[in-house]
Amino acid sequence: MNLRRQALALCAFLIAGAALLAGPAGRSGRLERRETLQEHRIAQGTQSGTLTPLELATLQRQDARIGARIDHAQADGVVTVGESLRINHAQNVESRRIYRKKHNDRMIP
């Protein structure tokens, strides 16, 4: 009976440890996935003609800055909650900016 409890405790410990290790990677993955989706939105706006060259350059420059923030946050191997929140806020701002620029009635003829 004692051996069984020890085995269960060891399994619980290993599962909890795996969950802790997956946490920061999960944050990092979400940030990168969102950045990729925003890049696709920008590309779609370029293809459809709803983004002018100046708007495209502005959005790409800001997207590169967010990418640099993500790279910097991942440099030490752990994306902290604070870093994740700041990057998420920057991505929210960028998302609004993409929407506004795609829907501002300026189109490439």
C-alpha positions in Angstrom: 0.0 0.0 0.0 2.8 2.4 0.9 4.5 1.7 -2.5 1.3 2.5 -4.3 0.9 5.9 -2.6 4.5 6.7 -3.4 3.9 5.8 -7.1 0.8 8.0 -7.2 2.6 10.9 -5.5 5.5 10.6 -8.0 3.0 10.6 -11.0 1.2 13.6 -9.6 4.5 15.4 -9.1 5.7 14.6 -12.7 2.3 15.8 -14.1 2.5 19.0 -12.1 6.1 19.6 -13.2 5.2 19.1 -16.9 2.3 21.6 -16.5 4.6 24.2 -15.0 7.1 23.7 -17.8 4.4 24.0 -20.5 3.1 27.2 -19.1 5.6 29.7 -20.3 6.0 27.9 -23.7 2.2 28.2 -24.0 2.4 32.0 -23.6 5.2 32.2 -26.1 3.3 30.1 -28.6 0.2 32.2 -28.3 2.1 35.4 -28.9 3.9 34.1 -31.9 0.7 32.6 -33.4 -1.1 35.9 -33.0 1.8 37.7 -34.6 1.6 35.3 -37.6 -2.2 35.9 -37.9 -1.7 39.6 -37.9 1.0 39.3 -40.6 -1.6 37.4 -42.7 -4.2 40.1 -42.1 -1.7 42.7 -43.4 -0.8 40.5 -46.4 -4.5 40.1 -47.2 -5.0 43.9 -47.0 -2.2 44.3 -49.5 -3.5 41.8 -51.9 -7.1 43.2 -51.8 -5.8 46.8 -52.3 -7.2 48.1 -49.0 -3.8 49.1 -47.7 -1.8 51.8 -49.4 2.0 51.4 -49.6 2.5 53.9 -46.8 0.0 52.1 -44.5 1.7 48.8 -45.4 5.1 50.2 -44.4 3.8 51.6 -41.1 2.1 48.3 -40.2 5.1 46.2 -41.1 7.4 48.4 -39.1 5.2 48.1 -36.0 4.9 44.4 -36.6 8.7 44.1 -36.7 8.9 45.9 -33.3 6.4 43.5 -31.7 8.4 40.6 -33.2 11.6 42.1 -31.6 9.8 42.3 -28.3 8.8 38.7 -28.5 12.4 37.7 -29.4 13.7 39.7 -26.5 11.2 38.2 -24.1 12.2 34.7 -25.2 15.9 35.4 -25.1 16.3 34.2 -21.5 14.1 31.1 -22.1 11.1 32.2 -20.1 8.4 34.6 -21.1 7.1 36.1 -17.8 3.5 37.1 -17.2 4.5 40.8 -17.3 6.3 40.5 -20.6 3.3 38.5 -22.0 0.9 41.2 -20.9 2.9 44.0 -22.4 3.3 42.2 -25.7 -0.4 41.3 -25.7 -1.3 45.0 -25.2 1.0 46.0 -28.1 -0.7 43.3 -30.2 -4.1 44.6 -29.3 -3.1 48.1 -30.4 -1.6 46.7 -33.6 -4.8 44.8 -34.3 -6.9 47.9 -34.0 -4.5 49.8 -36.2 -4.7 47.0 -38.9 -8.5 47.2 -38.8 -8.6 51.0 -39.0 -6.2 51.1 -41.9 -8.0 48.4 -43.8 -11.3 50.1 -43.4 -10.4 53.8 -43.9 -11.8 54.0 -47.5 -8.3 54.5 -48.9 -7.7 52.0 -51.7 -5.1 51.4 -54.3 -6.7 51.9 -57.7 
